[in-house]
Amino acid sequence: MSASDPARTTSGWHRLRVVLVARPGRGQLVIALLCALLGFGIVLQVQAVRTDEVLATARPEDLVQLLDSLDQRNTRLNAELTDLRGLRDSLVSGQDSERAAAAELAARQTELGILAGTLRAVGPGVVITMTGPVTASLLLDTVQELRDAGAEAIQIDEVRVVAQTAFVARSGGGATVDGKEVGGAAKQVVVKAIGEASTLASSLRIPGGVVDSARTDRVSVSIDEREQVAVEALRPLRAPDYARSGS
């Protein structure tokens, strides 16, 4: 190599830098695109090889679990696709959209009526009988446990329980629910709740829960799981005094 070789090398790098910094021509863009595609293909090939290696060395139970996961995902995606197609078809047809909207509105009104206590409700659930000095705090704990367990409608004696229901201890003992005395002279309170019967019953029987607390207060509790419970007590619909629609 002659003494002028370093200068030539420097000159070559200089020309390459000038080419890269200068505005690229059409040929340079094509070469860059081909290089990018080649790199992308190499990455995909490497990932495929790695995946094959993982599958080849995986245990049979792992492969079964992976296949089951893929099947579940495929089933879920197919269900979502079916729902989306149904929604698309209903939107395409104006008449179907109107019927669907009317049905949805009716369903919403029923749901809200049950939650607000303005409609009767029937369904599976539990009937709870409390005998003894039932307190307001015990009734409140019972309602909270039932709600946490998924109760959709609750009635205490002849009082429908809703979000605004008030539990107050009476000065002479006992309790009032929304201003009405419960238990009566027999000191027996009946609570009806609609929901998953076994779940509701289990929520009351957990250690330290309602049943244990009632036993400490000398109150006996019996829980009857039924396939159908009727919550028939109604709460009058009252217009709000202050709240107004924000729309």
Secondary structure, DSSP 4 states (H G I P E B T S, - for coil): --TTHHHHHHHHHHHHHHHHHSPP-HHHHHHHHHHHHHHHHHHHHHHHHHHHHHHHHS-HHHHHHHHHHHHHHHHHHHHHHHHHHHHHHHHH-HHHHHHHHHHHHHHHHHHHHHHHT-S-EEEEEEEEEEESS--HHHHHHHHHHHHHTT--EEEETTEEE-TT--EEE-TTSSEEETTEEESTTTTEEEEEEES-HHHHHHHHHSTTSHHHHHHHTT-EEEEEEEEEEEE---------SS-----
